[in-house]
Amino acid sequence: MMALLDPRAGHYSLLITDDDASCRDSLRDVFELKGYTTHLASCGREAVKIARSEELHLLILDAHLPDYSGLETFKIIRSEIRVAIPCIFMSGDITRELQIDLISVDAYTLIPKPINVNIMRDSVEQVIAKYYWK
């Protein structure tokens, strides 16, 4: 397991988007305990609204949302923010088509549901290290 070594860990902001409130809350609890700032959204529209008003360092998106798909949400945020925000996708229904679509938009990774918290935590720490530790 990768340990957070960067003293700026508390300065990173995550947007967690999932229509399942218990999933959002569980991930929030894990990452706030590690010092991250978290923002929660239950659908793509909420995620876009938050992305417009908050400085975000990482998106964690469910691939299947009730309005926009996670992929559509990611594309909207990237086009509006005009900054390459890394994204971890999660899904309970992983298909080859979804994997290809996510590769095409340069998603960081796809994590299957139910979420293994250790895998998610390690993935977030790897993204932060890769994109922000210079």
C-alpha positions in Angstrom: 0.0 0.0 0.0 1.3 3.4 -0.9 1.5 5.9 1.9 0.8 9.6 1.5 4.2 11.2 1.8 3.3 14.6 0.5 2.6 17.2 3.3 0.1 18.9 1.0 -2.2 15.8 1.1 -4.9 17.9 2.8 -4.9 20.3 -0.1 -6.3 17.9 -2.6 -10.0 17.9 -3.5 -12.0 14.9 -4.8 -15.4 14.9 -6.4 -17.2 11.6 -5.7 -20.2 11.0 -7.9 -22.5 8.0 -7.5 -26.2 7.7 -7.3 -25.8 5.3 -4.3 -25.6 7.5 -1.2 -24.0 4.8 0.9 -21.2 4.4 -1.7 -20.6 8.2 -1.7 -20.7 8.4 2.1 -18.3 5.4 2.5 -15.8 6.9 0.1 -16.1 10.4 1.7 -15.3 8.9 5.1 -12.2 7.1 3.8 -10.8 10.1 2.1 -11.7 12.8 4.6 -9.9 10.6 7.2 -6.8 10.8 5.0 -7.1 14.6 4.9 -8.7 15.1 1.5 -11.5 17.6 0.8 -14.4 15.8 -0.7 -17.4 17.0 -2.7 -20.4 14.6 -3.3 -22.7 14.4 -6.2 -25.6 12.0 -6.9 -25.8 12.6 -10.6 -23.9 14.0 -13.6 -25.6 17.4 -13.4 -24.7 17.9 -9.8 -21.1 16.9 -10.6 -20.9 19.4 -13.4 -22.3 22.1 -11.1 -19.7 21.4 -8.4 -16.9 21.3 -11.0 -17.8 24.7 -12.2 -17.5 26.2 -8.7 -14.7 24.2 -6.9 -11.1 23.5 -7.6 -10.9 19.8 -8.1 -7.8 17.5 -8.3 -9.5 14.2 -9.1 -12.9 12.9 -10.2 -14.3 9.6 -9.0 -17.3 8.8 -11.2 -19.7 6.0 -11.4 -20.0 4.9 -15.0 -23.8 4.6 -14.8 -25.6 7.6 -13.4 -29.3 8.5 -13.6 -28.9 11.4 -16.0 -25.6 11.7 -17.9 -23.4 8.7 -18.0 -20.1 9.0 -16.1 -18.4 9.2 -19.4 -20.6 12.1 -20.6 -20.1 13.8 -17.2 -16.3 13.5 -17.5 -16.4 14.9 -21.1 -18.5 17.9 -20.0 -16.3 18.7 -17.1 -13.1 18.4 -19.1 -14.5 20.6 -21.9 -15.9 23.3 -19.5 -13.0 23.4 -17.1 -10.3 23.1 -19.8 -7.9 21.5 -17.4 -6.9 17.8 -17.6 -8.5 16.5 -14.4 -7.7 12.9 -13.9 -10.6 10.5 -13.4 -11.2 7.1 -11.7 -14.3 5.4 -12.9 -16.2 2.7 -11.0 -18.9 0.4 -12.2 -20.9 -2.7 -11.3 -21.3 -3.6 -14.9 -18.0 -3.6 -16.7 -18.2 -4.4 -20.4 -15.5 -4.4 -23.1 -17.3 -1.4 -24.7 -17.1 0.6 -21.5 -13.4 -0.3 -21.1 -12.7 0.9 -24.6 -14.7 4.1 -24.2 -12.7 4.9 -21.0 -9.4 4.2 -22.6 -10.3 6.6 -25.4 -10.9 9.5 -22.9 -7.7 8.7 -21.0 -9.4 7.6 -17.8 -6.9 6.7 -15.1 -8.5 3.4 -14.2 -11.8 1.5 -13.8 -12.6 -0.1 -10.5 -15.3 -2.8 -10.2 -18.2 -2.5 -7.7 -18.6 -3.5 -5.0 -15.7 -1.2 -4.2 -12.6 -2.6 -2.5 -11.7 0.4 -0.4 -8.0 -0.5 -0.4 -7.8 -0.6 -4.2 -9.7 2.7 -4.4 -7.5 4.4 -1.8 -4.3 3.1 -3.5 -5.6 4.3 -6.9 -6.3 7.8 -5.5 -2.9 8.1 -4.0 -1.3 6.9 -7.2 -3.2 9.5 -9.2 -2.3 12.3 -6.8 1.4 11.3 -6.9 1.4 11.0 -10.7 -0.4 14.3 -11.5 0.5 16.6 -8.6 3.8 15.7 -7.0 6.3 17.5 -9.1 
